[in-house]
Amino acid sequence: MFDTEVKLEDPIFAYDPKRYGVGDGYTIFVYALPESLRKRFENADTRLFTNFPKRSPYNLRENIEHWREAPLDQQLARCLDFSLGINSSEIKGLDTHFNDIRTALKEKGTFYAFFYEHSDRRITNIETFIVDLVRGRLYYISHDT
């Protein structure tokens, strides 16, 4: 995923309701940025930007957007919109993280990648990864419909 070893501590914030095998739903985890990830992204190179994250072998239908540095490519704005496409005011603390994500994706020092599926040009499932060096955060979002 990151081209380096990563050990994650407990999340700073987590919203992960049980999906009971249905698959539809929304999950977000916010972690303090591990030092190994900080070092890897401070030294981002062509290998990171062209080979990672790797597509999972069990789902070849996924589209992949390899790691890129912010600002967010406007052609990928629909991916971010879908990733943040829930009513954040209903989940305590989520607004703050969504605002931090939107701010981070306008600044250098933030990196992002997506796995997604679409149907009829509409995104139906997405996994979003954001490394924010400025705020020291790692974000993982999964949104499935």
Order of alpha helices (4+ residues) and beta strands (2+ residues): beta-beta-alpha-alpha-beta-alpha-alpha-beta-beta-beta
